[in-house]
Amino acid sequence: MRVLRGLLTPVLTVLLAFVVGGLVVVLAGGNPFAVYRSLFVGAGLDWPFQFLPGNPFDVNAQLAEFFLIATLVTWTPLILTGLAVAFAFRCGLFNIGGNGQLIIGSVAAYVVAREVGGATGVLVGALAGALGGMLWGGLPGALKAFRGAHEVISTIMLNFIAVAIGAYLVGSGGRLATGGQPASAVLPENTMYPVLWGDVQGVHIGLVVALAAAVAYWAILNRTTLGYEVRAVGYNPEAARYGGVSVRRSIVLAMAISGLFAGLAGAGEVLGVHGRL
């Protein structure tokens, strides 16, 4: 029953969004049902219906599979960057630095994976990406905890710094640029995430990592002392401090864990999708 109550709010929110969006389409002279059908088909969500007897909805199996794979590949980093925002928010913080944390994570993952190589390089590269994002997220957390710097300002500024670091590395004449192109060399195929489904651009194991991260997010917040302290600070920092919780520690760790999620997203984009910066 508790789980159903927890699902009620997001489900109602999505339904309300569809209703409001449909009204806008009607006011613009369009057919909302046709629009939503196009969104549904374009995302490949009609793919399972091909297995119904007689394929009553006339699903183009090949096209639906292509669209669904593209949706899942795009969805993977969004799960992780969404967790990055959500975890900090549970501590009363606004992590606007997911972009920068993703970039630093991707740089760290690429460099380490390239140097180590092979299956070991994939694993160590993913860990390096998580660590890079964690450090980049922990920095504004420390600035907030020890200097009172607002995390919105510091994370936005760090986004620009991360972009500048990326441009320095792969821009014209950059340390990692190759062949006169604003990009690094492509990693060998054996230094990439395994593909679970698809050929050209398949669903990679990063999707499993993202779903596992979502489970870890829930477990940390609801089944650990750290999660309790993070939530306590988010509800009322002064009351948490009075109860013996280290507010500074909670802020730094919340931002660092947020950065870890975003760093994993960056690692997945390099090791699972593009193979380069």
Backbone as CSV, one residue per row, in Angstrom:
resi,resn,N_x,N_y,N_z,CA_x,CA_y,CA_z,C_x,C_y,C_z
1,MET,0.827,-1.208,0.000,0.000,0.000,0.000,0.865,1.264,0.000
2,ARG,1.962,1.199,0.782,2.863,2.341,0.856,3.490,2.631,-0.502
3,VAL,3.854,1.528,-1.222,4.454,1.690,-2.551,3.456,2.337,-3.508
4,LEU,2.193,1.917,-3.423,1.161,2.482,-4.296,0.963,3.965,-4.017
5,ARG,0.991,4.330,-2.749,0.860,5.759,-2.406,2.038,6.555,-2.954
6,GLY,3.235,5.936,-2.909,4.408,6.612,-3.445,4.341,6.805,-4.947
7,LEU,3.674,5.877,-5.649,3.553,5.978,-7.101,2.435,6.920,-7.525
8,LEU,1.507,7.187,-6.617,0.324,7.973,-6.982,0.691,9.366,-7.470
9,THR,1.571,10.054,-6.745,1.920,11.428,-7.111,2.578,11.522,-8.487
10,PRO,3.633,10.729,-8.778,4.233,10.844,-10.122,3.272,10.442,-11.234
11,VAL,2.435,9.429,-10.992,1.485,9.011,-12.038,0.486,10.127,-12.322
12,LEU,-0.063,10.718,-11.265,-1.017,11.812,-11.451,-0.346,13.019,-12.110
13,THR,0.922,13.251,-11.772,1.661,14.368,-12.372,1.798,14.176,-13.883
14,VAL,2.152,12.954,-14.287,2.303,12.659,-15.717,0.961,12.794,-16.434
15,LEU,-0.102,12.258,-15.833,-1.428,12.352,-16.449,-1.859,13.807,-16.600
16,LEU,-1.600,14.610,-15.571,-1.946,16.034,-15.653,-1.158,16.726,-16.756
17,ALA,0.122,16.345,-16.906,0.947,16.931,-17.965,0.380,16.600,-19.341
18,PHE,-0.080,15.360,-19.503,-0.680,14.966,-20.779,-1.975,15.743,-21.042
19,VAL,-2.770,15.945,-20.003,-4.026,16.680,-20.166,-3.754,18.128,-20.569
20,VAL,-2.834,18.772,-19.852,-2.507,20.167,-20.155,-1.894,20.278,-21.546
21,GLY,-0.973,19.364,-21.864,-0.369,19.371,-23.198,-1.403,19.161,-24.292
22,GLY,-2.357,18.258,-24.022,-3.425,18.019,-24.994,-4.281,19.238,-25.226
23,LEU,-4.569,19.980,-24.158,-5.356,21.206,-24.296,-4.624,22.234,-25.151
24,VAL,-3.312,22.318,-24.971,-2.510,23.255,-25.770,-2.574,22.866,-27.244
25,VAL,-2.486,21.561,-27.514,-2.552,21.087,-28.902,-3.914,21.407,-29.505
26,VAL,-4.979,21.208,-28.721,-6.338,21.514,-29.206,-6.469,23.000,-29.522
27,LEU,-5.949,23.843,-28.617,-6.017,25.290,-28.851,-5.217,25.695,-30.087
28,ALA,-4.197,24.913,-30.422,-3.394,25.210,-31.607,-4.014,24.614,-32.870
29,GLY,-5.172,23.960,-32.713,-5.863,23.401,-33.871,-5.432,22.013,-34.263
30,GLY,-4.724,21.312,-33.360,-4.245,19.971,-33.678,-5.056,18.891,-32.988
31,ASN,-4.696,17.668,-33.281,-5.346,16.497,-32.695,-4.400,15.910,-31.644
32,PRO,-4.724,16.061,-30.352,-3.796,15.580,-29.312,-3.574,14.077,-29.365
33,PHE,-4.595,13.314,-29.772,-4.434,11.865,-29.835,-3.424,11.472,-30.917
34,ALA,-3.444,12.189,-32.028,-2.476,11.923,-33.092,-1.064,12.303,-32.646
35,VAL,-0.973,13.411,-31.914,0.335,13.854,-31.430,0.917,12.834,-30.461
36,TYR,0.102,12.391,-29.498,0.599,11.448,-28.505,0.888,10.082,-29.122
37,ARG,0.134,9.732,-30.140,0.427,8.465,-30.834,1.790,8.554,-31.525
38,SER,2.065,9.709,-32.137,3.367,9.885,-32.789,4.505,9.807,-31.770
39,LEU,4.297,10.410,-30.594,5.311,10.340,-29.543,5.520,8.893,-29.094
40,PHE,4.418,8.177,-28.938,4.458,6.794,-28.478,5.207,5.910,-29.473
41,VAL,4.853,6.052,-30.750,5.492,5.251,-31.791,6.940,5.693,-31.999
42,GLY,7.168,7.004,-31.969,8.518,7.517,-32.188,9.500,7.094,-31.117
43,ALA,8.979,6.800,-29.916,9.841,6.319,-28.838,10.015,4.808,-28.874
44,GLY,9.332,4.155,-29.821,9.446,2.705,-29.932,8.659,1.947,-28.890
45,LEU,7.746,2.630,-28.203,6.990,1.979,-27.134,5.933,1.016,-27.665
46,ASP,5.716,1.029,-28.978,4.773,0.067,-29.571,5.450,-1.261,-29.898
47,TRP,6.752,-1.374,-29.654,7.505,-2.578,-30.018,6.891,-3.867,-29.443
48,PRO,6.474,-3.914,-28.157,5.937,-5.181,-27.630,4.636,-5.617,-28.304
49,PHE,3.892,-4.665,-28.888,2.580,-5.010,-29.439,2.670,-5.846,-30.723
50,GLN,3.892,-5.941,-31.276,4.049,-6.765,-32.486,3.848,-8.245,-32.180
51,PHE,3.996,-8.606,-30.905,3.898,-10.009,-30.515,2.463,-10.443,-30.221
52,LEU,1.516,-9.502,-30.285,0.115,-9.883,-30.138,-0.317,-10.713,-31.347
53,PRO,-1.220,-11.652,-31.165,-1.660,-12.491,-32.289,-2.164,-11.666,-33.470
54,GLY,-1.559,-11.883,-34.617,-1.986,-11.176,-35.816,-1.457,-9.759,-35.935
55,ASN,-0.636,-9.314,-34.969,-0.094,-7.943,-34.994,-1.195,-6.933,-35.325
56,PRO,-2.219,-6.815,-34.450,-3.405,-6.001,-34.774,-3.110,-4.516,-34.971
57,PHE,-2.016,-4.018,-34.411,-1.697,-2.593,-34.535,-0.722,-2.322,-35.685
58,ASP,-0.428,-3.366,-36.463,0.422,-3.221,-37.642,1.755,-2.549,-37.287
59,VAL,2.427,-3.079,-36.288,3.697,-2.515,-35.835,4.809,-2.903,-36.801
60,ASN,5.567,-1.905,-37.219,6.763,-2.167,-38.033,7.869,-2.616,-37.080
61,ALA,8.098,-3.917,-37.015,8.981,-4.494,-36.001,10.394,-3.904,-36.051
62,GLN,10.956,-3.782,-37.242,12.336,-3.304,-37.384,12.458,-1.847,-36.954
63,LEU,11.503,-1.036,-37.395,11.540,0.387,-37.048,11.277,0.587,-35.561
64,ALA,10.317,-0.159,-35.013,10.002,-0.032,-33.591,11.196,-0.419,-32.729
65,GLU,11.905,-1.463,-33.153,13.094,-1.883,-32.403,14.166,-0.802,-32.437
66,PHE,14.369,-0.218,-33.620,15.367,0.851,-33.758,15.023,2.036,-32.856
67,PHE,13.749,2.438,-32.859,13.312,3.573,-32.045,13.441,3.275,-30.551
68,LEU,13.065,2.061,-30.142,13.117,1.711,-28.716,14.555,1.660,-28.221
69,ILE,15.448,1.114,-29.040,16.855,1.090,-28.656,17.386,2.513,-28.486
70,ALA,17.047,3.399,-29.426,17.486,4.795,-29.330,16.945,5.448,-28.058
71,THR,15.695,5.131,-27.712,15.094,5.687,-26.499,15.841,5.203,-25.262
72,LEU,16.142,3.920,-25.190,16.823,3.363,-24.018,18.240,3.903,-23.882
73,VAL,18.928,4.076,-25.021,20.287,4.628,-24.983,20.252,6.077,-24.479
74,THR,19.246,6.831,-24.930,19.113,8.221,-24.482,18.661,8.298,-23.027
75,TRP,17.844,7.352,-22.628,17.289,7.327,-21.273,18.356,7.066,-20.217
76,THR,19.391,6.283,-20.580,20.391,5.845,-19.601,21.080,6.996,-18.872
77,PRO,21.683,7.976,-19.570,22.316,9.078,-18.829,21.302,9.976,-18.118
78,LEU,20.058,10.006,-18.620,19.044,10.825,-17.958,18.661,10.245,-16.597
79,ILE,18.669,8.917,-16.479,18.416,8.301,-15.176,19.472,8.764,-14.180
80,LEU,20.731,8.668,-14.591,21.831,8.967,-13.678,21.906,10.454,-13.333
81,THR,21.735,11.326,-14.325,21.767,12.753,-14.013,20.528,13.169,-13.219
82,GLY,19.410,12.467,-13.430,18.227,12.719,-12.601,18.485,12.345,-11.155
83,LEU,19.158,11.215,-10.934,19.527,10.814,-9.579,20.485,11.831,-8.959
84,ALA,21.370,12.391,-9.787,22.328,13.382,-9.295,21.604,14.607,-8.745
85,VAL,20.561,15.027,-9.424,19.775,16.171,-8.949,18.959,15.783,-7.718
86,ALA,18.349,14.604,-7.784,17.427,14.191,-6.727,18.138,13.955,-5.403
87,PHE,19.322,13.341,-5.429,20.002,13.022,-4.169,20.363,14.299,-3.413
88,ALA,20.930,15.260,-4.125,21.277,16.529,-3.473,20.021,17.225,-2.947
89,PHE,18.940,17.134,-3.699,17.699,17.800,-3.300,17.166,17.239,-1.986
90,ARG,17.393,15.944,-1.737,16.939,15.355,-0.478,17.693,15.937,0.708
91,CYS,18.836,16.570,0.440,19.605,17.237,1.495,19.339,18.741,1.492
92,GLY,18.327,19.162,0.711,18.000,20.583,0.638,18.925,21.373,-0.253
93,LEU,19.619,20.694,-1.180,20.586,21.342,-2.049,20.133,21.277,-3.498
94,PHE,20.520,22.278,-4.284,20.184,22.320,-5.701,21.462,22.077,-6.509
95,ASN,21.620,20.860,-6.979,22.795,20.522,-7.776,22.528,20.872,-9.245
96,ILE,22.994,22.043,-9.669,22.832,22.476,-11.053,24.091,22.124,-11.852
97,GLY,24.970,21.317,-11.236,26.256,21.040,-11.868,26.355,19.686,-12.520
98,GLY,25.233,19.025,-12.792,25.280,17.713,-13.415,26.018,17.714,-14.741
99,ASN,25.885,18.801,-15.491,26.569,18.907,-16.785,28.086,18.843,-16.608
100,GLY,28.604,19.656,-15.705,30.044,19.667,-15.470,30.542,18.360,-14.892
101,GLN,29.769,17.790,-13.970,30.159,16.519,-13.362,30.169,15.403,-14.407
102,LEU,29.218,15.442,-15.336,29.195,14.468,-16.427,30.430,14.632,-17.312
103,ILE,30.797,15.866,-17.627,31.957,16.107,-18.489,33.238,15.606,-17.828
104,ILE,33.427,15.953,-16.560,34.636,15.509,-15.856,34.650,13.987,-15.747
105,GLY,33.491,13.392,-15.498,33.410,11.941,-15.449,33.775,11.309,-16.773
106,SER,33.330,11.910,-17.863,33.637,11.360,-19.187,35.125,11.489,-19.500
107,VAL,35.725,12.605,-19.126,37.169,12.793,-19.357,37.963,11.769,-18.564
108,ALA,37.634,11.622,-17.280,38.351,10.669,-16.430,38.187,9.245,-16.948
109,ALA,36.958,8.894,-17.344,36.704,7.539,-17.845,37.501,7.272,-19.114
110,TYR,37.526,8.242,-20.024,38.234,8.049,-21.299,39.728,7.888,-21.077
111,VAL,40.311,8.789,-20.306,41.766,8.765,-20.120,42.207,7.460,-19.461
112,VAL,41.505,7.062,-18.406,41.889,5.848,-17.686,41.648,4.611,-18.546
113,ALA,40.492,4.548,-19.216,40.195,3.389,-20.064,41.205,3.270,-21.196
114,ARG,41.617,4.390,-21.776,42.597,4.369,-22.866,43.955,3.869,-22.380
115,GLU,44.346,4.311,-21.190,45.659,3.925,-20.666,45.700,2.470,-20.226
116,VAL,44.622,1.985,-19.623,44.601,0.616,-19.107,44.263,-0.372,-20.218
117,GLY,43.203,-0.077,-20.983,42.807,-0.900,-22.111,42.119,-2.199,-21.720
118,GLY,41.403,-2.767,-22.693,40.751,-4.045,-22.491,39.598,-4.009,-21.507
119,ALA,39.183,-5.207,-21.084,38.060,-5.312,-20.160,38.366,-4.636,-18.832
120,THR,39.619,-4.730,-18.400,40.005,-4.058,-17.159,39.869,-2.553,-17.302
121,GLY,40.221,-2.047,-18.481,40.100,-0.618,-18.732,38.657,-0.145,-18.665
122,VAL,37.725,-0.983,-19.110,36.307,-0.625,-19.035,35.884,-0.440,-17.583
123,LEU,36.233,-1.433,-16.748,35.840,-1.386,-15.343,36.508,-0.226,-14.613
124,VAL,37.822,-0.109,-14.777,38.562,0.952,-14.089,38.151,2.316,-14.629
125,GLY,37.878,2.389,-15.941,37.433,3.647,-16.527,36.102,4.099,-15.968
126,ALA,35.161,3.156,-15.810,33.863,3.506,-15.233,34.024,3.998,-13.800
127,LEU,34.898,3.333,-13.036,35.147,3.770,-11.656,35.800,5.153,-11.633
128,ALA,36.712,5.383,-12.576,37.362,6.693,-12.659,36.348,7.780,-12.992
129,GLY,35.413,7.462,-13.893,34.370,8.429,-14.220,33.524,8.768,-13.009
130,ALA,33.159,7.739,-12.239,32.376,7.966,-11.025,33.168,8.816,-10.034
131,LEU,34.452,8.520,-9.885,35.289,9.267,-8.950,35.466,10.714,-9.407
132,GLY,35.668,10.907,-10.731,35.810,12.272,-11.248,34.572,13.103,-10.985
133,GLY,33.396,12.527,-11.264,32.161,13.250,-10.980,31.979,13.496,-9.504
134,MET,32.392,12.530,-8.690,32.269,12.667,-7.238,33.106,13.834,-6.716
135,LEU,34.332,13.936,-7.199,35.198,15.045,-6.781,34.650,16.387,-7.258
136,TRP,34.135,16.409,-8.499,33.618,17.658,-9.046,32.324,18.075,-8.342
137,GLY,31.569,17.106,-7.836,30.370,17.427,-7.070,30.679,17.770,-5.631
138,GLY,31.702,17.096,-5.072,32.064,17.362,-3.684,32.654,18.748,-3.475
139,LEU,33.272,19.300,-4.527,33.892,20.629,-4.408,32.876,21.713,-4.056
140,PRO,31.772,21.868,-4.796,30.782,22.868,-4.383,30.127,22.517,-3.046
141,GLY,30.070,21.201,-2.722,29.555,20.815,-1.418,30.438,21.344,-0.305
142,ALA,31.756,21.233,-0.501,32.692,21.743,0.502,32.629,23.266,0.591
143,LEU,32.498,23.914,-0.562,32.380,25.376,-0.562,31.128,25.822,0.188
144,LYS,30.050,25.067,0.031,28.804,25.368,0.734,28.957,25.126,2.233
145,ALA,29.557,23.988,2.582,29.632,23.586,3.985,30.585,24.455,4.791
146,PHE,31.723,24.817,4.194,32.764,25.487,4.974,32.894,26.982,4.694
147,ARG,32.369,27.437,3.541,32.489,28.862,3.228,31.144,29.528,3.003
148,GLY,30.067,28.742,2.999,28.740,29.323,2.821,28.422,29.725,1.396
149,ALA,29.230,29.278,0.423,28.968,29.615,-0.982,27.721,28.875,-1.457
150,HIS,26.803,29.588,-2.107,25.567,28.955,-2.557,25.870,27.958,-3.666
151,GLU,25.326,26.742,-3.514,25.663,25.666,-4.451,25.170,25.918,-5.867
152,VAL,24.102,26.700,-6.029,23.617,26.998,-7.377,24.678,27.789,-8.156
153,ILE,25.235,28.805,-7.505,26.246,29.634,-8.168,27.513,28.829,-8.432
154,SER,28.003,28.117,-7.430,29.279,27.399,-7.589,29.158,26.257,-8.597
155,THR,28.034,25.547,-8.612,27.902,24.451,-9.577,27.791,24.980,-11.004
156,ILE,27.095,26.090,-11.194,27.011,26.678,-12.537,28.397,27.132,-13.002
157,MET,29.146,27.760,-12.113,30.502,28.198,-12.480,31.390,26.999,-12.805
158,LEU,31.249,25.929,-12.026,32.050,24.739,-12.284,31.644,24.057,-13.588
159,ASN,30.392,24.227,-14.006,29.991,23.730,-15.325,30.842,24.365,-16.415
160,PHE,30.986,25.682,-16.347,31.769,26.392,-17.363,33.240,25.984,-17.314
161,ILE,33.754,25.759,-16.111,35.147,25.326,-15.981,35.330,23.943,-16.599
162,ALA,34.356,23.060,-16.365,34.432,21.712,-16.948,34.383,21.772,-18.467
163,VAL,33.513,22.621,-19.006,33.446,22.789,-20.465,34.776,23.303,-20.999
164,ALA,35.388,24.247,-20.279,36.677,24.800,-20.705,37.764,23.724,-20.676
165,ILE,37.723,22.858,-19.669,38.697,21.757,-19.596,38.508,20.819,-20.786
166,GLY,37.259,20.506,-21.107,36.988,19.655,-22.260,37.466,20.285,-23.548
167,ALA,37.215,21.587,-23.700,37.645,22.290,-24.906,39.169,22.321,-25.003
168,TYR,39.825,22.481,-23.872,41.292,22.487,-23.855,41.848,21.137,-24.292
169,LEU,41.188,20.057,-23.890,41.693,18.720,-24.178,41.420,18.274,-25.614
170,VAL,40.246,18.609,-26.133,39.894,18.085,-27.458,39.636,19.178,-28.488
171,GLY,39.870,20.434,-28.121,39.720,21.515,-29.082,40.882,21.536,-30.066
172,SER,40.931,22.568,-30.876,41.997,22.689,-31.865,43.356,22.668,-31.185
173,GLY,44.165,21.678,-31.529,45.485,21.546,-30.922,45.453,21.012,-29.510
174,GLY,44.313,20.471,-29.073,44.170,19.983,-27.713,45.031,18.766,-27.427
175,ARG,45.269,18.503,-26.147,46.137,17.410,-25.744,45.615,16.050,-26.195
176,LEU,44.293,15.906,-26.293,43.709,14.624,-26.686,43.134,14.643,-28.095
177,ALA,43.156,15.808,-28.753,42.594,15.901,-30.110,43.433,15.092,-31.085
178,THR,42.775,14.573,-32.111,43.484,13.743,-33.076,43.002,14.030,-34.491
179,GLY,43.897,13.952,-35.434,43.545,14.111,-36.837,42.989,15.471,-37.188
180,GLY,43.356,16.499,-36.447,42.859,17.835,-36.738,41.392,18.029,-36.426
181,GLN,40.772,17.062,-35.763,39.355,17.142,-35.421,39.192,17.488,-33.946
182,PRO,38.085,18.185,-33.603,37.836,18.499,-32.191,37.295,17.286,-31.448
183,ALA,38.042,16.195,-31.454,37.629,14.953,-30.808,38.866,14.111,-30.545
184,SER,38.754,13.217,-29.574,39.859,12.320,-29.266,39.807,11.098,-30.174
185,ALA,40.818,10.265,-30.071,40.827,9.005,-30.812,39.749,8.076,-30.246
186,VAL,39.236,7.198,-31.100,38.198,6.264,-30.671,38.835,5.115,-29.902
187,LEU,38.184,4.737,-28.803,38.675,3.615,-28.004,38.511,2.308,-28.773
188,PRO,39.386,1.330,-28.544,39.210,0.011,-29.165,37.881,-0.617,-28.727
189,GLU,37.365,-1.495,-29.549,36.064,-2.106,-29.260,36.078,-2.899,-27.957
190,ASN,37.243,-3.481,-27.616,37.310,-4.264,-26.382,37.446,-3.399,-25.138
191,THR,37.456,-2.079,-25.340,37.495,-1.149,-24.212,36.191,-0.364,-24.155
192,MET,35.112,-1.021,-24.540,33.779,-0.412,-24.525,32.833,-1.293,-23.725
193,TYR,31.751,-0.699,-23.232,30.735,-1.465,-22.527,30.176,-2.568,-23.431
194,PRO,29.903,-3.736,-22.870,29.234,-4.783,-23.661,27.842,-4.331,-24.109
195,VAL,27.464,-4.720,-25.305,26.149,-4.370,-25.847,25.161,-5.476,-25.502
196,LEU,24.013,-5.095,-24.987,22.989,-6.051,-24.582,21.979,-6.321,-25.690
197,TRP,21.718,-5.289,-26.496,20.675,-5.434,-27.521,20.930,-4.419,-28.624
198,GLY,20.905,-4.867,-29.870,21.075,-3.961,-31.001,22.423,-4.143,-31.678
199,ASP,22.527,-3.586,-32.872,23.730,-3.748,-33.678,24.503,-2.445,-33.856
200,VAL,23.912,-1.476,-34.593,24.622,-0.236,-34.919,24.935,0.542,-33.649
201,GLN,23.921,0.918,-32.901,24.095,1.564,-31.608,23.184,0.848,-30.626
202,GLY,23.736,-0.161,-29.970,22.914,-1.008,-29.127,22.752,-0.482,-27.714
203,VAL,21.817,-1.085,-27.012,21.636,-0.815,-25.589,22.802,-1.460,-24.855
204,HIS,23.596,-0.661,-24.169,24.800,-1.183,-23.516,24.547,-1.464,-22.042
205,ILE,25.526,-2.020,-21.396,25.372,-2.430,-20.006,25.234,-1.227,-19.064
206,GLY,25.499,-0.040,-19.587,25.298,1.155,-18.785,23.863,1.316,-18.316
207,LEU,22.907,0.754,-19.071,21.509,0.800,-18.640,21.328,0.014,-17.350
208,VAL,21.994,-1.141,-17.262,21.940,-1.939,-16.031,22.589,-1.173,-14.880
209,VAL,23.703,-0.492,-15.178,24.380,0.322,-14.168,23.454,1.423,-13.668
210,ALA,22.742,2.073,-14.591,21.834,3.157,-14.213,20.695,2.647,-13.333
211,LEU,20.117,1.499,-13.691,19.032,0.935,-12.891,19.549,0.492,-11.523
212,ALA,20.758,-0.057,-11.490,21.365,-0.434,-10.212,21.625,0.804,-9.355
213,ALA,22.013,1.904,-10.011,22.237,3.157,-9.287,20.939,3.676,-8.674
214,ALA,19.824,3.480,-9.375,18.536,3.893,-8.838,18.188,3.093,-7.588
215,VAL,18.498,1.797,-7.608,18.277,0.962,-6.420,19.195,1.420,-5.287
216,ALA,20.461,1.711,-5.621,21.409,2.184,-4.610,20.954,3.512,-4.011
217,TYR,20.418,4.389,-4.858,19.874,5.670,-4.391,18.817,5.445,-3.320
218,TRP,17.870,4.541,-3.613,16.803,4.248,-2.653,17.364,3.636,-1.376
219,ALA,18.300,2.689,-1.529,18.844,1.999,-0.366,19.629,2.953,0.536
220,ILE,20.432,3.814,-0.076,21.221,4.759,0.724,20.309,5.685,1.523
221,LEU,19.302,6.220,0.872,18.433,7.187,1.538,17.539,6.549,2.595
222,ASN,17.128,5.328,2.366,16.113,4.727,3.239,16.616,3.619,4.150
223,ARG,17.843,3.141,3.926,18.321,2.009,4.714,19.693,2.236,5.333
224,THR,20.194,3.465,5.321,21.508,3.725,5.914,21.456,4.943,6.826
225,THR,22.424,4.989,7.733,22.536,6.146,8.626,22.823,7.415,7.839
226,LEU,23.683,7.279,6.818,23.987,8.437,5.965,22.715,8.993,5.340
227,GLY,21.876,8.109,4.817,20.632,8.558,4.202,19.730,9.269,5.194
228,TYR,19.668,8.739,6.408,18.860,9.386,7.445,19.379,10.787,7.734
229,GLU,20.701,10.911,7.830,21.292,12.221,8.131,21.072,13.196,6.977
230,VAL,21.223,12.705,5.745,20.993,13.559,4.578,19.559,14.070,4.567
231,ARG,18.608,13.191,4.800,17.203,13.593,4.800,16.901,14.524,5.964
232,ALA,17.530,14.274,7.114,17.315,15.141,8.280,17.791,16.563,8.009
233,VAL,18.956,16.668,7.380,19.476,18.001,7.037,18.563,18.671,6.015
234,GLY,18.036,17.888,5.091,17.138,18.450,4.092,15.854,18.987,4.702
235,TYR,15.343,18.299,5.727,14.118,18.754,6.377,14.359,20.000,7.236
236,ASN,15.424,19.950,8.056,15.693,21.063,8.965,17.137,20.974,9.449
237,PRO,18.041,21.755,8.868,19.461,21.667,9.252,19.709,21.940,10.729
238,GLU,19.010,22.910,11.290,19.242,23.254,12.692,18.787,22.138,13.619
239,ALA,17.623,21.560,13.310,17.144,20.437,14.118,18.081,19.244,13.983
240,ALA,18.595,19.008,12.771,19.532,17.908,12.558,20.809,18.136,13.361
241,ARG,21.309,19.371,13.359,22.517,19.698,14.127,22.275,19.487,15.617
242,TYR,21.113,19.892,16.088,20.758,19.713,17.495,20.695,18.230,17.847
243,GLY,20.299,17.406,16.880,20.204,15.962,17.104,21.527,15.232,16.953
244,GLY,22.618,15.949,16.715,23.934,15.329,16.639,24.417,15.015,15.237
245,VAL,23.682,15.457,14.236,24.085,15.209,12.847,25.088,16.264,12.410
246,SER,26.156,15.845,11.747,27.120,16.796,11.187,26.557,17.342,9.880
247,VAL,26.074,18.572,9.928,25.458,19.171,8.745,26.487,19.347,7.642
248,ARG,27.684,19.784,7.986,28.729,19.983,6.982,29.064,18.668,6.279
249,ARG,29.231,17.616,7.051,29.546,16.314,6.469,28.428,15.848,5.541
250,SER,27.207,16.030,5.964,26.068,15.592,5.147,26.008,16.358,3.837
251,ILE,26.276,17.656,3.876,26.238,18.476,2.667,27.320,18.032,1.677
252,VAL,28.544,17.848,2.178,29.642,17.448,1.299,29.365,16.080,0.684
253,LEU,28.928,15.130,1.511,28.679,13.782,1.008,27.499,13.746,0.039
254,ALA,26.460,14.521,0.317,25.300,14.544,-0.580,25.690,15.060,-1.955
255,MET,26.482,16.128,-1.987,26.918,16.665,-3.267,27.911,15.729,-3.958
256,ALA,28.766,15.078,-3.173,29.736,14.150,-3.763,29.031,12.940,-4.377
257,ILE,28.049,12.387,-3.671,27.307,11.241,-4.209,26.505,11.659,-5.430
258,SER,25.967,12.873,-5.417,25.280,13.390,-6.601,26.227,13.435,-7.787
259,GLY,27.427,13.943,-7.549,28.428,13.997,-8.606,28.824,12.621,-9.096
260,LEU,28.848,11.646,-8.194,29.163,10.271,-8.577,28.165,9.749,-9.606
261,PHE,26.872,9.993,-9.372,25.851,9.555,-10.327,26.069,10.210,-11.692
262,ALA,26.313,11.524,-11.702,26.528,12.226,-12.970,27.811,11.766,-13.643
263,GLY,28.859,11.489,-12.846,30.105,10.986,-13.412,29.923,9.637,-14.085
264,LEU,29.085,8.785,-13.491,28.767,7.504,-14.120,28.063,7.711,-15.462
265,ALA,27.213,8.741,-15.523,26.548,9.057,-16.794,27.569,9.438,-17.846
266,GLY,28.561,10.237,-17.472,29.610,10.620,-18.410,30.432,9.427,-18.860
267,ALA,30.741,8.534,-17.920,31.488,7.329,-18.273,30.694,6.483,-19.263
268,GLY,29.388,6.384,-19.056,28.548,5.595,-19.949,28.491,6.178,-21.355
269,GLU,28.485,7.502,-21.458,28.438,8.122,-22.776,29.728,7.865,-23.561
270,VAL,30.859,7.830,-22.841,32.131,7.570,-23.512,32.328,6.087,-23.787
271,LEU,32.122,5.265,-22.767,32.435,3.841,-22.868,31.301,3.028,-23.491
272,GLY,30.089,3.613,-23.519,28.968,2.852,-24.043,28.409,3.353,-25.369
273,VAL,28.618,4.647,-25.677,27.987,5.236,-26.855,29.013,5.730,-27.872
274,HIS,29.791,6.729,-27.492,30.632,7.421,-28.474,32.031,6.812,-28.606
275,GLY,32.583,6.279,-27.521,33.916,5.704,-27.589,35.021,6.733,-27.618
276,ARG,34.670,7.992,-27.494,35.675,9.057,-27.512,35.083,10.320,-26.902
277,LEU,35.945,11.316,-26.725,35.485,12.610,-26.233,35.212,13.506,-27.419
